[in-house]
Amino acid sequence: MAARDRYSRKLECPQCGNTGFAEVSEADDKRASHRDFRIDELPRSFQTEFASSDPKKHILRCGQCGHKFRFEQKTAYAPGGEPRR
């Protein structure tokens, strides 16, 4: 069985600003045809609306306002605040 990369990601509802941290994992094999993305833990204030093994297609719902949004989005970061790759 292949190892999995695990990381935390801050979730923020673009509508109401509700925040929380999700614990996620994906396949460590760079040669794999897909990332095998999984959300291992979600904060209580968010729910999965549509699960997908692609983080750009995984849809979440905010538990406070009901707004739906993608797990991985294009985000505008402040200068110098871009995530490390």
N, C-alpha and C positions, 0 to 999 in steps of 0.2 A: 504494500500500500504506500502510495506517495505521501510525502509530507505536505502540510498545508501552511500557507502564510496566514498569520492571524494579526489583526490590527483593530484599533478603535477608530470610529469616525463620528464626528459631531454632526448631529442632525439639527436642522433649523427649518421650521415651517416658514415658507416665504410669505404667507398670508398674515399670521398672527405673531410670529417670532418665538413660538414654543420651541424649546431646545432640549436635547438629551444626547447621550452617547450610545451608539450601537457597537456591539462586538461582532466582527465579521471574519470570514475566512475564505480563502480561495486556493485553488491548486497551485502547488509550487513548481510543477513541470512547465517550463517555458515552451516546450514543443507541443503541448496539448492544443487541440483545435479550439477549445473554449476554456474559460477561466474557472468553471465550476464554483461560481460565487455562491455563498450562503451567509445569511444573517443568523448568527448563533444566539444573540440576545438583543432584544429591543427594549427601550425604556417603555414603561407603562403608558406613557402619553402618546405613543405612536403604534400603528398597526400595519401589517402587510395587507395591501389591497390586491396586488397581483405579484406573485412570486416568479422570479426568473433567475437563471444561472448567469445572466448578463446584468451587471449592476446598472447599466444605462436603461434597462427595460424593467427593472424591479420598481414597482410603484408602492409608495407608502401613503398612509392616511393619518393626518394629525388628529389626535383624540380630543383636542380642545375645540377646533373650529371645523373639522371635517374636510379640510383642503387636501387634495391628492397631489403628490409630487414624486419625481424620480429620485431614487437613492443617490445616483451619481449625476450631478448636473454641471453645466458650465457655470462657473462662479466668478464673479469679479472680485479679485483680492486687492487689498491695499498694497501699495508699492513695498516690496520687501517681505510681504506676507504670503507669498506663494508657497504651496507645500513642496517638500523635498521629494524628488523622484529617484 
